[in-house]
């Protein structure tokens, strides 16, 4: 049921977001405590503001009411993915080259399952990450299909 709700929500949200020049980052449908939450994360270069999220929420809420994919009470939340936005698709990697990222893998590469560093490139479905170990700078190539989770990572200089 959750995947069906996510798919319907994505399909309903896309035309709304295209009209507003916004990107659909992710849809989550989760049970937390006694409540169900349908969360829609949107973004654009430079970030989204609360007014844009409010407009998306109003329009999407109307569409969800028309199509009624959820037949019990839930909360709809529309927001920015934040500074540590997830990288879900190859296009996300391509548009964030040069930025600091955190990547968790399904299996070890060079004895490690987690890397944090700068995304140097994304070619042939492989992300190249540059990171430091003590004073040495190293690079690692990570196949896209081995990535369990990836997101932008905030650094403090």
Helices and strands as residue ranges (DSSP letters): H 2-19, E 23-32, E 35-43, H 50-67, E 75-80, H 90-95, E 100-109, E 112-123, E 126-133, E 136-143, G 144-146, E 147-152
